[in-house]
Amino acid sequence: MKARQRKQNKNKLVTFLKRLAPFLVIIALWECASRLGWVPKFILPSLSTITGTLFRELFTGTLFFNLIRSLLILIAGLAIDLVVSLIIILACIKFQSFKYFYKTVATMMNSIPSMALLPLIIMWFGIGDSAIIALVTHSVVWTFTIYILDGINSLPKIYQEFADNINLDLKSRIKDIYIPALLPNITAGLKVVWGRAWRSLIGAEVAFGAIGAAGGLGYYININRYNGDMAKVFSGIIIIAAVGLIVDLAVFSNIEKKMKKWGTLHE
Amino acid sequence: MFEQPLKETNKFKVFAMALLGLAIIAVGAFLCINKPRDKRKITAIYEYSQACSVITLVKENQLLEKYLPDDVEIEWVMMDSGSDRRDAIATDRAQIGVVENLKVITSLENDYPLRILANGPASYRGIYTADDNINSAADLADKKIAYQGTGAGLTLKKDLAENYQINLTDDQLLSLNEQQLIDLIAQDQVDAAVMTRVMASKAMQVRPDLRMVHSLTEETARIGATYWLIGSVSYFDQNPDLLEPVMKAYTEAIETINKDPKAVAEQLSPLFEIDAEIIEQEFLDFAPIVEIYGYDEIAEMLYENGELDEAPKKFAEIPYYESTPKKAE
């Protein structure tokens, strides 16, 4: 029994090392490329320099405040977007003609990149938080509502007929039929729009910055690019990627695990 | 022909042929891109703005053609971002261009391979507003002010702190590009903006009630916030004979401006889409010179302001100091 356990542990360790190996190779190559001068330091600072800068900037510099600012704006934007999306979805469920109109508009709008709207957004919302939230809204609402409406369309007809037969009111239909049946669509939609929102937010901050020193991660990257400090630029980029990974592991992976337990999502 | 599935050997042949075809295309493309040149090439960057007025004149008057040897092909590229211009020159994708001197100093501190070649024009700056409650710099204590470029921001901060005891906080300051700045001041989304005369002229086309309430001319001149002509280190190391002709072309453009600013302003006016009088006034306020000055003071100011993490190098310690034209202190 113990020997079997030991073998299993050994296998796990081998698998872990196999997965780790490519990262270690990349790290070693990166460090060599910069330290040995294969690539100029102003283009690719060494990983050790970037790591040192990252920690220094997180704990004593402005990176932490910029991160918090970006996250707060993102949370505010997503909260607004989910409320707006909910209202649109309810309107589409209630009024079929609106649904057809909305789907056409949403499909058109969904294909416009946020940055293409930047000149208009600046004219309408000015510069700063409201403009960034407007851009995040654009990248979230159309996609999310399309995901949910497509999910509603693909629901088995029997659900609808069942609800009709027992005369379920709209509230009960949403609570007892749509939400449980649409949970995979909602999760997948949220996963997609979270990524889109995060990218739009950073893109908007890079494009027009914000007020003062705490202008968000995009602003942090932009201002350090201006000064030619690539170690700080890389630090900002690493934080952006780390936030993406943490949100995926802490939020979406947990939701997906629960859904697998409930049987609403398969392996 | 294709009714029967391809045999294994045929599949291999098709795959090998496809691979060979791709390899031929790749090699052909590589040879086309990297074909040996009969001529050397220099890429110069310009922009239709006051900051790039000297190099624009070099282009318009074909001064590189006049001084460079015949075996040098000249390419002109337009780039309206100073950071892009710097990056293109640092990576040798372009060889000469004009960049704000504060940005050059922070870049040199971060090991960018840049060679300072010459000074350039500075820009007259003032604080403009359409707010009736702002009548002088003293009224700006709690106002939101937009500016473009580190030079403008530092000049504004230093001037108000030293002359009016107003310490502007980061929350009051907005760093924007030129068009955003004009849009926002026109829409009253900021209380005031630091603008060059050229920018103010554009802004007044959409907001005629804008007026200047404070001049930053003296502070800008005192600090020495100008634009420098920079060059690619590797290019001029490999082609040292081309440095002198480039400098001659640039110097002649500066001399032309200083000899007859009115004529040059009229020449550049349709390109910049700005009244000739405004361009001329800029030249009269800040006559461009070739010699570099104020490096150490600006570097120290950048360090004090937190733009540099470590104490900056002295001017005498920068690469190619000996060959950099210097103004006698």
Interface residues (C-beta under 8 A of the other chain):
Chain A: P40 K41 F42 I43 I122 M123 G126 I127 F208 G209 I211 G212 A213 A214 I223 R225 Y226 N227 G228 D229 M230
Chain B: S83 R86 A90 T91 K103 T106 S107 E109 N110 D111 Y112 P113 K144 T150 T169 D170 D171 Q172 L173 L174 S175 L176 N177 Q180 D183 L184 Q187 Q189 E307 L308 D309
